Amino acid sequence: MIPISDNIISRGKPRVIYWLIGINLALFFWELKLENSGELSSVVNSWGVIPVLFNAAIANALSGNPAAGIVVLWRLTSLLLGMFLNGSFSQILGNLIFLWVFGKNVENILGHKLFLVFYLCSGIFTGLFQIITEPSSSLPFIGANGAIASVLGAYLFKFPKAKIDTILPLLILYIPVELPAFFHICWWFVQQLFYGIGSLNISGGNNLSSIGYGAQVAGLLVGAALMRLVQQFKRYPTS
């Protein structure tokens, strides 16, 4: 099932989403180039969030090793950088489609600056959650799955009755249907099981084989909570 658009009229251009989609696509083409040169695995392991290395760096810093502080700072940077890498064609397509369909009206409500802060902080938060819940994992976690989950949570809280224009691909037929937004939120979690399709060649693997659903559920709740706060302060009516 492929979401196409919703029935909520957007009152402004989603400029931040344009930039996020452009940056993700540009970096994905860069990843393809790195894959051909054999350098992709090194970049993913450097940019991605690796819980066991993150925790080891913190332990070394707390033990009094001053040089470990630099490593901790780099590992903190990976919480942001890893959001903009993707491990497969299906992951980037799935993430960007959901960002486009559900993010436009969230950006419209929050405003460009607050939406960008919300998106980046949500990704960082879910990355930290992943580190806490899977501290011994040696797989690099990449992708904006957590940030997208927060966008979906914010959207569902604000527009619980929204309808989503959807295409159902059945072999060579494409059937247009209209489905509730809540259905697509559930489908978001299911369709990630197929993010291994079109995987890039990353030695040792990455989070495509160990989807952090716990972190994404946390992101979903954070998104809904933020939208509730915004609704209280700006007094937007519930739709």
C-alpha positions as CSV (number, residue, x, y, z in Angstrom):
1,M,0.0,0.0,0.0
2,I,1.4,3.4,-1.0
3,P,0.0,6.6,0.6
4,I,-0.3,9.4,-1.9
5,S,-1.9,12.4,-0.2
6,D,-4.3,13.3,2.5
7,N,-7.6,15.2,2.5
8,I,-6.3,18.0,4.7
9,I,-5.7,21.3,2.8
10,S,-2.2,22.5,3.4
11,R,-1.9,26.3,3.7
12,G,1.8,26.7,3.0
13,K,4.8,25.2,1.2
14,P,6.6,22.5,3.3
15,R,10.1,24.1,2.7
16,V,11.8,22.1,5.4
17,I,10.5,18.8,3.9
18,Y,11.7,19.8,0.5
19,W,15.2,20.2,2.0
20,L,15.0,17.0,4.0
21,I,14.0,15.0,0.9
22,G,16.7,16.6,-1.2
23,I,19.5,16.0,1.4
24,N,18.4,12.4,1.9
25,L,18.4,11.7,-1.9
26,A,21.7,13.5,-2.4
27,L,23.4,11.5,0.3
28,F,21.8,8.2,-0.9
29,F,23.4,8.8,-4.3
30,W,26.6,9.4,-2.5
31,E,26.2,6.1,-0.7
32,L,25.7,4.3,-4.1
33,K,29.0,5.9,-5.2
34,L,30.7,4.7,-2.0
35,E,29.3,1.2,-2.5
36,N,30.9,1.0,-5.9
37,S,34.3,2.1,-4.5
38,G,34.0,-0.2,-1.5
39,E,34.0,2.6,1.1
40,L,30.4,2.5,2.1
41,S,30.8,0.1,5.1
42,S,33.4,2.4,6.6
43,V,31.2,5.5,6.4
44,V,28.1,3.7,7.7
45,N,30.1,2.4,10.7
46,S,31.5,5.8,11.3
47,W,28.3,7.8,10.9
48,G,25.8,5.3,12.3
49,V,24.7,4.9,15.9
50,I,26.5,1.8,17.3
51,P,25.3,1.3,20.9
52,V,28.1,-0.8,22.2
53,L,30.8,1.7,21.0
54,F,28.8,4.6,22.3
55,N,28.6,3.0,25.8
56,A,32.2,2.0,25.7
57,A,33.3,5.6,24.9
58,I,31.2,6.9,27.8
59,A,32.7,4.3,30.1
60,N,36.2,5.3,29.1
61,A,35.4,9.0,29.6
62,L,34.0,8.4,33.1
63,S,37.1,6.4,34.0
64,G,39.2,9.5,33.6
65,N,40.5,9.1,30.1
66,P,40.5,12.6,28.6
67,A,40.9,11.4,25.0
68,A,37.7,9.4,25.3
69,G,35.8,12.7,25.6
70,I,36.5,13.4,21.9
71,V,35.2,10.0,21.0
72,V,32.0,10.6,23.0
73,L,31.5,13.9,21.1
74,W,31.8,12.1,17.8
75,R,29.4,9.4,18.9
76,L,26.9,12.1,19.9
77,T,27.3,13.6,16.4
78,S,26.4,10.2,14.9
79,L,22.9,10.5,16.5
80,L,22.4,13.3,14.0
81,L,24.5,12.2,11.0
82,G,23.1,8.6,11.0
83,M,19.6,10.0,10.4
84,F,20.5,11.0,6.9
85,L,21.9,7.6,5.7
86,N,19.8,4.8,4.4
87,G,20.6,1.1,4.1
88,S,18.4,0.2,1.2
89,F,16.3,1.5,-1.7
90,S,13.1,0.4,0.1
91,Q,14.1,2.2,3.3
92,I,14.7,5.6,1.7
93,L,11.6,5.3,-0.5
94,G,9.4,4.3,2.4
95,N,10.7,7.0,4.7
96,L,10.4,9.8,2.2
97,I,7.0,8.9,1.0
98,F,5.6,8.9,4.6
99,L,7.5,12.1,5.4
100,W,6.0,13.8,2.4
101,V,2.4,12.6,2.9
102,F,2.2,13.1,6.7
103,G,4.8,15.8,7.3
104,K,3.4,18.6,5.1
105,N,0.6,19.5,7.5
106,V,2.7,18.9,10.6
107,E,5.2,21.5,9.3
108,N,2.3,23.8,8.4
109,I,1.1,23.7,12.0
110,L,4.5,23.9,13.8
111,G,6.1,26.3,11.4
112,H,9.4,25.8,9.5
113,K,11.9,26.4,12.3
114,L,10.0,24.4,15.0
115,F,9.3,21.6,12.6
116,L,13.0,21.2,11.8
117,V,14.0,21.3,15.5
118,F,11.2,18.8,16.2
119,Y,12.4,16.4,13.4
120,L,16.0,16.5,14.4
121,C,15.4,16.2,18.1
122,S,13.0,13.3,17.6
123,G,15.7,11.5,15.6
124,I,18.3,12.1,18.3
125,F,15.9,11.0,21.0
126,T,15.0,7.7,19.4
127,G,18.7,7.1,18.7
128,L,19.4,7.5,22.5
129,F,16.4,5.3,23.3
130,Q,18.0,2.7,21.0
131,I,21.3,2.9,22.8
132,I,19.6,2.5,26.2
133,T,17.4,-0.4,25.2
134,E,20.0,-2.3,23.1
135,P,23.3,-1.4,24.8
136,S,25.2,-4.4,23.5
137,S,24.2,-4.1,19.9
138,S,27.2,-3.7,17.5
139,L,25.0,-3.0,14.4
140,P,25.1,0.6,13.1
141,F,21.6,2.2,13.3
142,I,20.9,4.5,10.4
143,G,17.9,6.1,8.8
144,A,15.2,8.6,10.0
145,N,12.7,5.9,11.0
146,G,12.5,7.4,14.5
147,A,12.0,10.9,13.3
148,I,9.3,9.8,10.8
149,A,7.5,7.9,13.6
150,S,7.4,11.2,15.6
151,V,5.9,13.0,12.6
152,L,3.3,10.3,12.3
153,G,2.4,10.6,16.0
154,A,2.0,14.4,15.7
155,Y,-0.1,13.9,12.6
156,L,-2.4,11.3,14.1
157,F,-3.0,13.4,17.2
158,K,-3.9,16.5,15.2
159,F,-5.8,14.7,12.4
160,P,-7.2,11.5,13.9
161,K,-10.1,11.4,11.3
162,A,-8.0,12.2,8.2
163,K,-8.3,10.1,5.1
164,I,-5.3,9.1,3.0
165,D,-5.5,8.5,-0.7
166,T,-3.8,5.2,-1.2
167,I,-2.7,3.0,-4.1
168,L,-3.0,-0.8,-3.7
169,P,-0.6,-2.4,-6.2
170,L,-2.0,-5.8,-7.2
171,L,0.3,-7.4,-9.7
172,I,-0.1,-5.2,-12.8
173,L,-3.2,-3.4,-11.4
174,Y,-3.1,-0.3,-9.2
175,I,-6.3,0.3,-7.3
176,P,-6.9,3.7,-5.7
177,V,-8.6,3.6,-2.3
178,E,-9.1,6.0,0.6
179,L,-8.0,4.7,4.0
180,P,-8.0,6.2,7.6
181,A,-4.7,7.8,8.8
182,F,-4.6,5.3,11.7
183,F,-4.4,2.4,9.3
184,H,-1.3,3.9,7.7
185,I,0.3,4.4,11.1
186,C,-0.1,0.7,11.7
187,W,1.1,-0.1,8.2
188,W,4.2,2.0,8.8
189,F,5.5,-0.5,11.3
190,V,4.5,-3.5,9.1
191,Q,6.1,-2.3,5.9
192,Q,9.5,-1.8,7.6
193,L,9.8,-5.6,7.6
194,F,10.5,-5.2,3.9
195,Y,13.2,-2.6,4.2
196,G,15.7,-5.2,3.4
197,I,14.6,-5.2,-0.2
198,G,17.3,-3.5,-2.3
199,S,19.8,-3.4,0.5
200,L,23.2,-1.8,-0.1
201,N,26.3,-3.8,0.4
202,I,27.3,-3.0,4.0
203,S,29.7,-5.4,5.7
204,G,28.4,-6.7,8.9
205,G,24.9,-5.5,8.3
206,N,22.9,-2.6,9.9
207,N,19.6,-2.0,11.6
208,L,17.6,-3.3,8.6
209,S,18.0,-6.7,10.2
210,S,17.1,-5.5,13.7
211,I,14.4,-2.9,13.5
212,G,14.1,-0.8,16.7
213,Y,10.4,-0.8,17.1
214,G,10.6,0.2,20.8
215,A,12.4,3.4,19.8
216,Q,9.9,4.1,17.1
217,V,6.9,3.6,19.4
218,A,8.6,6.1,21.8
219,G,9.0,8.5,18.9
220,L,5.3,8.1,18.0
221,L,4.4,9.1,21.6
222,V,6.8,12.0,21.6
223,G,5.3,13.3,18.4
224,A,1.8,13.1,19.8
225,A,2.8,14.8,23.1
226,L,4.5,17.7,21.3
227,M,1.5,18.3,19.1
228,R,-0.7,18.3,22.2
229,L,1.5,21.0,23.7
230,V,1.4,23.1,20.5
231,Q,-2.3,22.8,20.4
232,Q,-2.6,24.0,24.0
233,F,-0.3,27.0,23.4
234,K,-1.5,28.0,20.0
235,R,-5.1,26.9,20.6
236,Y,-5.5,25.1,17.3
237,P,-8.9,23.4,17.2
238,T,-8.8,19.6,17.1
239,S,-9.6,18.3,13.6
